[in-house]
């Protein structure tokens, strides 16, 4: 019997400084929430450097 609800851990991704800067800029602009920016780029809210 398999236990339900366990997610496989995501492989750790690396991001270029340019990509990180773009994410931070999007967050700072305030057009979208940190959560929305994270969803748009398939990130966790802590991954993008916002906040």
Secondary structure per residue as TSV (DSSP state, phi and psi in degrees):
chain	resnum	aa	ss	phi	psi
A	1	X	-	360.0	122.2
A	2	X	-	-85.2	142.4
A	3	X	-	-79.8	132.4
A	4	X	T	-87.7	156.3
A	5	X	T	88.8	-2.0
A	6	X	-	-87.7	124.0
A	7	X	-	-92.0	145.9
A	8	X	-	-71.6	138.1
A	9	X	-	-64.8	140.3
A	10	X	-	-72.3	143.0
A	11	X	-	-65.5	142.9
A	12	X	-	-70.9	128.7
A	13	X	-	-101.7	151.4
A	14	X	-	-110.2	144.9
A	15	X	-	-121.4	142.1
A	16	X	-	-72.4	155.7
A	17	X	H	-57.4	-34.7
A	18	X	H	-64.5	-43.1
A	19	X	H	-63.1	-44.9
A	20	X	H	-61.0	-42.7
A	21	X	H	-62.8	-38.4
A	22	X	H	-63.6	-43.2
A	23	X	H	-63.9	-46.3
A	24	X	H	-60.5	-42.4
A	25	X	H	-61.6	-42.6
A	26	X	H	-60.9	-40.2
A	27	X	H	-67.2	-41.6
A	28	X	H	-67.6	-33.7
A	29	X	H	-60.6	-32.5
A	30	X	T	83.6	7.2
A	31	X	S	-65.6	-35.2
A	32	X	S	-132.1	155.4
A	33	X	-	-72.8	163.2
A	34	X	H	-56.6	-42.5
A	35	X	H	-60.8	-39.9
A	36	X	H	-69.5	-42.2
A	37	X	H	-61.2	-43.5
A	38	X	H	-59.4	-45.3
A	39	X	H	-62.7	-43.1
A	40	X	H	-59.7	-33.3
A	41	X	T	-105.9	12.4
A	42	X	T	54.5	50.3
A	43	X	-	-116.9	162.7
A	44	X	-	-84.2	159.7
A	45	X	T	-64.0	-21.3
A	46	X	T	-91.6	-10.1
A	47	X	T	-79.8	-30.1
A	48	X	S	-84.1	-8.8
A	49	X	-	85.3	10.9
A	50	X	-	-89.9	153.6
A	51	X	-	103.6	360.0
